[in-house]
């Protein structure tokens, strides 16, 4: 009996061994038939590829790799360059690539530099020769920008206009009863913003200066540091730090300055009584007055830039389309058919969009001609690549 049992055990072990060898051979044949390729990822200044990371990795043929390009604060994702034939969307910071050859790709980032600005009743644009154009209400000379030259950024307040020159100085025209245009002595400026009756400038060392009305403390920025971008609302000021956190001063009756818990912010804007932030993953956050739903941006995804108007909020996505929420009594949210958008701006009752070819579109109230921008030709190369 022991001999019989041993014989059966021997046959069983032999059969199992044959099965294991057969499976191993099959698996080996499958493995030997596939190729392995390398994917090399790099980033320009202003951001990094956080998934799967910069560097070179090997993948089996046909592997779909998730890509996440994360801009630094004050920058925006532009596009993917290099071997981009199998990338899902070259204009999206969050996309995929299918590895079926050796590929090398680069995530390109550019600084967020406003080329068009919207004031209460006027619109300002920066042309390809760095001259400035303006249309709309001009009761205080806020559109008298025809003599400006060598401008690299524009900002529009309630009834004043500010320009940043390439040498770091600033110019301003318009209503100056509160001193909001007293920027003649500014130097070493890298960003400007214009609020209701105040003007804000960021210096190259990350500190901030302001002029104008300070009745709500909107100019109390003396202790700010490490700032890469600012926005000015009607009576509040907001700044983004290099680590993606946000600070704010001024009127916060509706909570528009409650940004202390925000993180991972790459761009901001301030409206009449609300504040909007763009996160590096393309989602948006907002605080402040939302009677018309202007802060209802929780469902937005794949957004590249946000802008805050009077009581509305707009954004454009990586595919060049635009979204908007809030009050639409003057059609300022009618951006659903816009395509090819490269930058947006918004104010009390109108919205302006610059397209990737440098042409400009506008919707909303036009009682002062602030939407008469159809013949403008702005700076498409700067919008596309973030150069200066």
PEFEN-V641069 format. One record per residue. RES is the residue in one letter. PHI is phi as a letter, one per 20 degrees, with the letter a starting at -180 (999 if undefined). PSI is psi in degrees with one decimal (NA if undefined). Layout:
RES,PHI,PSI
RES,PHI,PSI
This chain:
X,999,-41.8
X,f,-37.0
X,f,-42.0
X,f,-47.0
X,f,-42.5
X,f,-38.7
X,f,-43.0
X,f,-42.2
X,f,-38.7
X,f,-44.3
X,f,-38.4
X,f,-46.6
X,f,-39.5
X,f,-43.3
X,f,-43.4
X,f,-42.6
X,f,-43.6
X,f,-42.4
X,f,-45.3
X,f,-43.2
X,f,-41.9
X,f,-45.0
X,f,-42.9
X,f,-40.6
X,f,-41.8
X,f,-48.0
X,f,-43.0
X,f,-40.0
X,f,-41.3
X,f,-46.5
X,f,-38.4
X,f,-21.4
X,e,-20.0
X,e,154.6
X,d,159.5
X,c,133.8
X,c,161.7
X,d,146.0
X,c,117.5
X,d,125.7
X,c,135.2
X,c,167.7
X,c,147.2
X,e,175.4
X,f,144.8
X,o,3.8
X,r,-174.2
X,b,165.0
X,e,105.0
X,e,-21.4
X,c,122.2
X,e,2.9
X,o,154.8
X,f,151.8
X,p,-168.5
X,d,131.6
X,c,154.7
X,d,141.0
X,c,148.4
X,f,150.4
X,g,133.8
X,n,-2.0
X,f,131.8
X,e,118.6
X,d,129.7
X,f,137.3
X,d,130.5
X,c,110.8
X,e,122.4
X,d,113.6
X,f,152.8
X,f,163.3
X,f,135.4
X,n,-0.3
X,c,168.7
X,c,150.8
X,f,136.3
X,d,-62.6
X,a,172.7
X,e,136.8
X,c,167.4
X,o,-136.9
X,e,80.0
X,d,12.1
X,g,-29.6
X,d,13.2
X,f,136.7
X,f,-47.8
X,b,109.0
X,f,-16.3
X,e,1.3
X,d,133.1
X,f,-26.1
X,d,111.1
X,b,-162.4
X,c,160.4
X,c,137.3
X,e,121.7
X,e,103.5
X,c,18.9
X,a,177.7
X,f,119.3
X,c,150.8
X,c,122.7
X,c,157.4
X,c,133.7
X,e,122.2
X,d,134.6
X,c,151.5
X,c,154.7
X,f,146.7
X,e,105.0
X,c,109.5
X,f,127.5
X,d,-11.7
X,c,142.9
X,c,148.2
X,c,124.5
X,d,-169.7
X,g,-47.1
X,c,20.1
X,b,162.4
X,c,139.5
X,c,140.7
X,c,150.1
X,d,124.5
X,e,169.2
X,f,-23.0
X,e,11.4
X,m,18.5
X,e,170.1
X,c,141.9
X,c,154.5
X,b,144.8
X,c,158.3
X,o,-157.4
X,g,130.8
X,c,32.6
X,f,-22.2
X,d,14.7
X,n,17.4
X,f,-13.5
X,d,6.8
X,e,68.3
X,d,9.0
X,f,-26.9
X,e,-1.2
X,f,140.7
X,c,160.0
X,l,37.6
X,e,139.2
X,d,-9.6
X,b,147.2
X,c,153.5
X,b,146.5
X,c,127.2
X,e,-160.5
X,g,-54.0
X,b,37.0
X,b,161.3
X,c,139.4
X,c,140.8
X,c,140.0
X,d,127.4
X,e,160.3
X,f,-20.3
X,e,7.0
X,n,4.0
X,e,171.6
X,c,154.2
X,c,154.5
X,b,146.1
X,c,159.8
X,o,-160.5
X,f,128.2
X,c,22.7
X,f,-26.4
X,d,8.1
X,m,15.7
X,f,-13.7
X,d,7.4
X,e,66.3
X,d,9.9
X,f,-26.7
X,e,2.4
X,f,141.3
X,b,160.6
X,m,34.1
X,e,139.6
X,d,-15.7
X,b,146.5
X,c,155.2
X,b,148.4
X,c,126.9
X,d,-153.5
X,f,-60.9
X,c,27.2
X,b,160.1
X,c,141.7
X,c,140.7
X,c,139.7
X,d,130.6
X,e,164.5
X,f,-20.5
X,e,5.9
X,n,0.0
X,e,168.3
X,c,142.6
X,c,154.7
X,b,156.8
X,c,156.7
X,o,-164.5
X,f,137.3
X,c,32.2
X,f,-22.7
X,d,10.5
X,n,16.1
X,f,-12.9
X,d,8.5
X,e,67.9
X,d,14.1
X,g,-28.2
X,e,1.6
X,f,146.1
X,b,162.7
X,m,31.6
X,e,136.3
X,d,-17.6
X,b,147.1
X,c,158.8
X,c,146.3
X,c,121.6
X,e,-165.4
X,f,-48.2
X,c,31.4
X,b,158.7
X,c,138.1
X,c,141.3
X,c,142.9
X,d,131.0
X,e,165.1
X,f,-21.5
X,e,5.8
X,n,2.4
X,e,167.7
X,c,143.2
X,c,158.0
X,b,149.4
X,c,160.6
X,o,-160.5
X,f,126.2
X,c,34.1
X,g,-38.8
X,d,12.1
X,n,16.7
X,f,-12.2
X,d,7.2
X,e,65.6
X,d,9.3
X,f,-24.1
X,e,-2.1
X,f,140.4
X,c,162.8
X,m,30.8
X,e,134.7
X,d,-16.0
X,b,147.6
X,c,164.4
X,b,155.3
X,c,130.4
X,d,-156.5
X,f,-53.2
X,b,32.7
X,b,161.7
X,c,138.7
X,c,138.8
X,c,143.9
X,d,128.6
X,e,160.7
X,f,-19.1
X,e,7.0
X,n,4.2
X,e,170.0
X,c,152.7
X,c,155.5
X,b,147.0
X,c,159.4
X,o,-164.5
X,f,130.5
X,c,39.1
X,g,-35.0
X,d,10.7
X,n,17.9
X,f,-13.2
X,d,7.0
X,e,68.8
X,d,10.3
X,g,-26.7
X,e,1.2
X,f,139.5
X,c,160.5
X,l,31.7
X,e,142.3
X,d,-33.4
X,b,148.7
X,c,154.3
X,b,140.8
X,d,123.7
X,e,-156.0
X,f,-64.4
X,c,36.9
X,b,161.5
X,c,137.4
X,c,159.1
X,b,155.3
X,c,149.7
X,d,171.4
X,f,-20.5
X,e,5.9
X,n,3.1
X,e,166.9
X,c,153.1
X,c,155.7
X,b,147.3
X,c,159.6
X,o,-163.1
X,f,134.7
X,c,26.8
X,f,-23.8
X,d,11.8
X,m,15.0
X,f,-12.0
X,d,7.0
X,e,66.3
X,d,10.3
X,f,-23.7
X,d,6.3
X,f,140.6
X,c,160.2
X,m,25.5
X,f,136.8
X,d,-15.0
X,a,152.3
X,c,160.0
X,b,152.7
X,b,148.6
X,b,-151.5
X,g,-55.3
X,b,23.4
X,b,158.1
X,c,137.8
X,c,140.6
X,c,133.9
X,e,130.4
X,e,164.4
X,f,-17.4
X,e,4.5
X,n,-7.7
X,f,162.7
X,c,140.0
X,c,156.4
X,b,146.5
X,c,160.1
X,o,-163.8
X,f,141.9
X,c,28.8
X,f,-22.6
X,d,8.9
X,m,16.4
X,f,-12.2
X,d,7.3
X,e,70.3
X,c,10.7
X,f,-20.5
X,e,7.9
X,f,148.0
X,c,104.5
X,e,-145.3
X,d,78.3
X,f,-37.5
X,f,-34.6
X,f,-37.7
X,f,-36.3
X,f,-35.4
X,c,-5.1
X,m,21.7
X,e,175.3
X,c,NA
